[in-house]
Amino acid sequence: MEPVAPSLMLTAVTAAALVILLGAAYAGLFALARLRGDRRLHALALMAYAGLAGAVALLGISLGLDGAWRILVALMLIGYLVAPRAIWHLCTRTHGSQDG
C-alpha cells in the first residue's frame, strides 16, 4: 500500500469528515425515528446511512484501500447498520419500554 497522493489528500480528509457526520446523523435519526414512531425520520436515517456508505467508499478509493482492507470496511458498514438496532433493543428490554 502506497501513501496517499497529495492530490487526493483533500478528498480523503473530506470523506473522513463525512463518515463521522453521516454516521452520527444516521444513529441520531434512527433513535428519533424509533422514539417518535415517525417513518419520515426513518427514511432520513436510511438516506444518512446511504450517504455514509458513499463517503466510506470515497474514503477507501482516495486512500487506495484494497484486499483485506475492503473486507474490513464492508464489515464496518454492516456493523454500523446493525448496531443502532441492537442498541435500541437492548435499551428497550433493559428499561421495559412499551415503545419497543
Sequence and secondary structure as in RCSB ss.txt:
>XXXX:A:sequence
MEPVAPSLMLTAVTAAALVILLGAAYAGLFALARLRGDRRLHALALMAYAGLAGAVALLGISLGLDGAWRILVAL
MLIGYLVAPRAIWHLCTRTHGSQDG
>XXXX:A:secstr
     HHHHHHHHHHHHHHHHHHHHHHHHHHHHHHHT HHHHHHHHHHHHHHHHHHHHHHHHHT  THHHHHHHH
HHHHHHHHHHHHHHHHHHHHT S  
